[in-house]
Amino acid sequence: MLIFLAVALLIVLPSPWSFIAFFVLIPIWVLELFGWSRTVKRHRKAVGVETLIGQDAVVITACRPTGQVQLNGEIWEARCDAGAGKGETVRVVGREKLTLVVMPADTAPAPAA
């Protein structure tokens, strides 16, 4: 964004001020670029099925032991060894490929902070 501003000021401003603005904004743009890059690299991205572990889901097809749950607006295959009926709330405790392993929310361990 700053690079576009620097080029626009180079075109719009009169002669000495255009170069001053350009050579002031370019180092700021470089610092912003490298500062942002360093900040982002420190944080691990949370993606994939692993992000669902610890969340609560609603059973839409009875899990005895397999069924379906709805989580974040998505329907997932689920396995509940304890069994869960339609409409019950379950907690995701693991996964096997694309099947979520769930337990009834009242008996499942609390999610780690």
Summary of the structure (lengths in Angstrom):
residues: 113
radius of gyration: 26.0
end to end distance: 36.9
largest distance: 77.4
contacts: 300
relative contact order: 0.13
helix: 37%
strand: 30%
